[in-house]
């Protein structure tokens, strides 16, 4: 298992995760490796992790709202969101914090009940505003400084699934009864 990093004890991290009522994430560098490829016709291609998608589908099945906030606009992102049950998609966003505020109003949630996964400078204000801030292993140094959890996996290679697994464990696992 890749090495993960936290700034908090396991107890504090679990406490933060138990408060999460919605999961929000960036796309390029989080749901993908951050590569953007074009064919000769100028059509954009992105590759997504199947494991990350299964994790997002699990959150949808559990009824936990999920959202994407991305600076780029891409029909591929809209399709992927639909495929894995991400209900809220904000594309072409210049101010991610403003988009987060719109989502909070839509869901009637405070920011401390949001988990956000981001990887680069446009994500900083959102990461600083939420109750659980996470990033992939290959995130920028500035992002790593503000995150509560740094995945052992790179973007597009399982970091979202790792956060989902931690969240599910914290919220749905039975407490240890000593047996």
N, C-alpha and C positions, 0 to 999 in steps of 0.2 A: 504494500500500500504506500502510495506517495506520502511524503511528509506534509503535514498541515501545520499551520501556525495560528495561535490565538493570543490575544493580549489579556485574556481573562481566564479565570479558573474554569474547570469543567462545569461547576455549579453555576457560575455567573452566565456562562454561555448557554447552558440549558434553560436558565431562567429567561434570558432574552428570547430564545427560540419558542418557549411556551407562550409568550405574549404575541407572537406573530399571527396576524389575521389575514394577510395577503402577501404574495411574493411578486416582486417586480424586478425586471432585469433589462439590461442593454442587450443588443444583438451581436454586432461585430466585435469579436474578441471575448465574448461571453458564451452566446449560443453557437457561435462559429469560431474558427481559429483566427478570424480577423482578415483572412484573405478575401479579396474581391476580384473575381475573374469575369472576363467578358469574352463572348464569342465574336466572330467576324461581323455579325449583324449588330453588335453593341448590346446584346442581351446579357444581363448580369446572372452569374451563377454563385450560389452559396452552398456549402456543405454543413449539415447539422448532425450532431451526435444522436444516434438512436437511443442511447441510454438516457441522455438529457431529456429527450422527448418522452420516454416512458415515465420519467420522474414527473414531468409536467402533467402528463395524462393522469397520473396517480393523484396529484393535487386537485385536479378538476373532479375526479371521481370522489374525492373526500370532501368536496365542496369548498375548498380553499381558493379564493379568487387569485388569479394570476394576471400579470400585465407586462407588456413590453413598452419601453420608452426608447426610441432610437432617433438619431439625427437624420438618418437616411430614409428614403422612401423606396420601397421595393415590394412588388406583388409577391415575390417569393416569401418574404417575411409574413405577409398576410396569410398566405397559404399554409405556411408552417404553423402559425398560431392557430388556425382553424383545425389543422390536423391533430394537434396535441391539446386542444381545449383551452388555450389562452384567450380569455374573453375580452380583454381590454388591450387595444393596440394603438399606440401613439407614434406616428411616423412623421418624419420631416420636422422634428422638434429642435428648435434652436435653444430653448431654455428648459432643460430637463426638470429643474426644480418647480417651474410653473406647471409643467405637465403632471408632476407628482401631486401638487396641490389640487389640480383638477380631479385626479383620480381619488384623492382622499375625500373630496366633497361628494363625488359620485358614490363612493362606498360607505360614506359616513364613518370614517375611521380616523384616529389620530396617527400622526407620523411614527410614533413609537411602537405601533403595531404592524409596521411594514418591515419586511426583509427586502433588501435591494442587493443585487449582484451587478457590479460594474467593474470596468477594467482600466479606464483612462480618464484624463482630465475633465471631459464633459460630465462625468459621473460624480465628481467630487462633492458638489453641493447637495446632491441627493443622498449620497453615502453618509454625509455628516448630519443629515436631518432625520434619518430613520433609526428604529430601535435595534435592527440587526443588519450590519453592513458586512458584505462578503465580496471576495474577488477571486479570480483564478490565479494560479501560481505565476503566470506570466503577465500579471497586471503591472502597471507603471508603479514606480517607487512611491510617488505621491499618493496614489490610491492605497497601496499597502499600508501606509502610515495611518490611515483613518479607519481601516477595516477592523471589525471585531474578529473576523475569521478569514484566513487566507487558505484557499483550497490547495490540496496537493496536486490538483489536476489543472492543466491549461484550459483556456477558453476553447469551447468546441470539442473538448476531449474528456468530458465527465465532470467538470466543476459544478455545473447546475445540479446534476444528479447527486453529487456528494452533499450539497446544501439541502436538497430535498430529503435525502435520507436522514440527515441530522435533525431536520425539522419534524419529520414523521416520527422518528425515535423519541424526540422530546415531548411531542404532543400526544402520541397514540400508544406508546409502549406502556405496558403495565408496570406499576411501581414494584420495586423489589420487596417481596414480603418475607424474605429470609428463608424461603424453602429451597 
